[in-house]
Amino acid sequence: NDTGLNTGGMGTIAPNPYYTKEIADECMEKIFLPTINAMNSEGRTFKGCLYFGLMITPNGPKVIEYNCRFGDPETEVVLPRLETDIYDVFSAVADHTPMPELKWAEQVTMGFVMASKGYPGDYEKGYEINGLDALPEGIRVFHMGTSFKDGKFYTSGGRVLMVVGSGSDLQEAHDKALAAVESIECENLFYRRDIGWRVL
């Protein structure tokens, strides 16, 4: 119910149905291109990943923050949908050569963050994580705050794992990801079950 402490992202979906073509066009016209043009005009041409953290408000999209990196946990659901070889994208940026056409899979992805109990406040580390080697095909697990010792994974951060499922629609992606999350065993992890509820 969005009543707890403010955390880093606890889950996400892609594509986001609220990010319509109209919103994307407005962002391009009023935010993305003006930002790039301003940097260019100052002789500060940027090469790399410029992440625009946006909030859609009643008055249109607004910038919360810029980051010179991929966004987390957004990247973990966006990049699995990218069919274009990302190496070719990086090379084009680095070498200032034409950008390849970006092709996206039709699949929908959803991810749940598994976090240490107590996060974003004080939390304990060092709890063993089991079940990662028995997840169904098609599930991706991104390690955000784990350590590996003697063949076993342990918690070592606040946000520990990002578990991503994919499907032909959001419900299928949700069900796959949530089933995978529920099969991972660790006595000190928690997660939100309401990821994507507004569009499910």
C-alpha atoms as one frame of an Amber mdcrd trajectory, in Angstrom:
protein
   0.000   0.000   0.000   2.999   2.327  -0.433   3.061   3.113   3.291   6.565
   1.966   4.179   9.919   3.677   3.989  11.251   4.983   0.680  13.492   2.367
  -0.935  15.335   1.842  -4.147  13.255   0.138  -6.829  11.563  -3.034  -5.563
  10.414  -4.278  -8.960   9.411  -3.163 -12.414   7.837  -4.120 -15.737   8.665
  -3.633 -19.411   7.308  -2.254 -21.564   5.516   0.255 -19.367   1.974   0.787
 -20.706   1.891   4.290 -19.215   4.850   5.323 -21.367   2.785   5.855 -24.496
   3.982   7.133 -27.861   2.544  10.530 -26.955   4.517  10.615 -23.703   7.654
   9.390 -25.484   7.332  12.112 -28.118   6.859  14.755 -25.419   9.925  13.508
 -23.554  11.987  13.574 -26.734  10.903  17.123 -27.586  10.973  18.700 -24.129
  13.538  16.676 -22.161  15.871  14.369 -24.096  16.891  16.527 -27.050  17.105
  19.775 -25.028  19.411  18.033 -22.547  21.708  16.704 -25.277  21.665  19.987
 -27.184  22.562  21.914 -24.030  25.544  19.652 -23.321  26.687  19.899 -26.926
  26.420  23.711 -26.860  28.698  23.782 -23.822  31.266  21.556 -25.522  30.374
  18.692 -23.181  29.206  16.103 -25.710  28.211  12.971 -23.838  29.025   9.428
 -24.950  27.610   6.633 -22.889  24.441   5.695 -21.089  22.515   8.740 -19.917
  19.626   7.600 -17.771  16.646   9.919 -17.419  14.737   9.214 -14.219  11.215
  10.455 -14.991   7.922  10.795 -13.165   4.671  11.047 -15.096   2.600  13.752
 -13.410  -0.770  15.418 -14.164   1.349  18.173 -15.760   3.310  15.803 -17.964
   6.652  14.013 -17.548   9.163  15.574 -15.152  12.837  14.773 -14.580  13.667
  13.426 -11.130  17.330  12.751 -11.816  20.003  12.040 -14.405  22.454   9.165
 -14.065  25.459   8.320 -16.230  24.670   4.620 -16.003  21.846   2.209 -16.587
  18.919   2.443 -14.169  18.383  -0.258 -11.574  16.148  -2.279 -11.450  14.750
  -1.012 -14.769  17.644  -2.352 -16.831  17.036  -5.914 -15.707  13.632  -5.975
 -17.405  14.457  -3.743 -20.385  17.636  -5.301 -21.764  16.297  -8.899 -21.935
  13.826  -7.555 -24.534  16.588  -6.077 -26.718  17.222  -8.259 -29.767  19.885
  -5.997 -31.288  23.419  -6.951 -30.210  24.233  -4.443 -27.477  27.918  -4.630
 -28.408  27.054  -3.023 -31.746  25.214  -0.251 -29.896  28.162   0.407 -27.585
  30.603   0.334 -30.498  28.558   2.848 -32.485  28.502   5.234 -29.530  32.203
   4.833 -28.779  33.334   5.074 -32.416  30.807   7.742 -33.444  29.460   5.535
 -36.246  25.810   5.073 -37.300  23.649   3.497 -34.628  22.159   0.103 -35.531
  18.391  -0.155 -35.607  17.124  -1.178 -32.181  14.869  -4.220 -32.352  12.766
  -5.262 -29.380  11.124  -8.600 -28.622   7.362  -8.672 -28.237   7.664 -10.373
 -24.853   6.708  -8.643 -21.621   9.038  -8.816 -18.632   8.477  -8.340 -14.910
  10.972  -8.409 -12.077  10.738  -8.677  -8.297  13.518  -7.484  -5.997  14.284
  -9.718  -3.034  15.703  -7.579  -0.236  17.153  -8.186   3.205  14.671  -7.836
   6.057  15.125  -4.411   7.582  16.025  -2.727   4.278  16.205   0.266   3.746
  17.146   0.550   7.421  19.525  -1.714   9.310  19.767  -5.289   8.094  21.929
  -8.343   8.699  24.127 -10.059   6.123  25.414 -13.568   5.614  22.186 -15.561
   5.234  22.429 -18.556   2.905  20.313 -18.488  -0.273  19.037 -21.793  -1.682
  17.046 -22.746  -4.764  18.857 -20.622  -7.348  20.036 -23.700  -9.236  16.541
 -25.152  -9.599  14.642 -22.286 -11.213  12.609 -22.958 -14.366  13.904 -22.132
 -17.816  13.347 -18.556 -18.862  13.845 -17.072 -15.416  16.719 -14.623 -15.070
  18.259 -13.848 -11.691  20.443 -10.767 -11.309  22.681 -10.632  -8.256  22.561
  -7.221  -6.615  23.860  -7.909  -3.125  25.202 -11.434  -2.804  28.487 -13.071
  -1.906  29.698 -16.495  -3.004  31.718 -18.735  -0.709  32.453 -22.458  -0.814
  29.918 -22.992  -3.580  27.064 -21.219  -1.818  25.420 -17.808  -2.149  24.835
 -15.534   0.826  23.136 -12.182   1.342  25.560  -9.253   1.447  23.453  -6.163
   0.762  20.083  -4.455   1.081  18.610  -5.316  -2.299  19.918  -8.841  -2.861
  18.362 -10.419  -5.976  16.277  -9.323  -8.954  14.163 -12.181 -10.321  12.782
 -11.604 -13.821  10.169 -13.566 -15.711   8.945 -13.071 -19.267   5.775 -13.925
 -21.094   3.405 -13.084 -23.903   1.555 -10.732 -21.543   2.085  -9.132 -18.163
   0.088 -11.722 -16.241   2.222 -14.566 -17.584   5.447 -12.681 -16.811   4.140
 -11.886 -13.318   3.137 -15.468 -12.574   6.460 -16.903 -13.742   8.551 -14.385
 -11.824   6.505 -14.665  -8.637   6.614 -18.471  -8.707  10.394 -18.303  -9.045
  10.669 -15.824  -6.165   8.545 -18.047  -3.953  10.788 -21.040  -4.690  13.974
 -19.262  -3.556  14.741 -20.093   0.058  16.308 -17.603   2.433  15.048 -16.815
   5.919  16.076 -13.153   5.747  14.635 -11.989   2.420  11.367 -10.201   1.672
   9.723  -8.846  -1.480   6.675  -6.892  -2.580   3.868  -8.853  -4.186   2.146
  -5.804  -5.708   4.593  -5.053  -8.532   2.624  -4.011 -11.621  -0.745  -4.268
  -9.847  -2.086  -1.116 -11.497  -1.954  -2.701 -14.933  -2.596  -6.362 -14.130
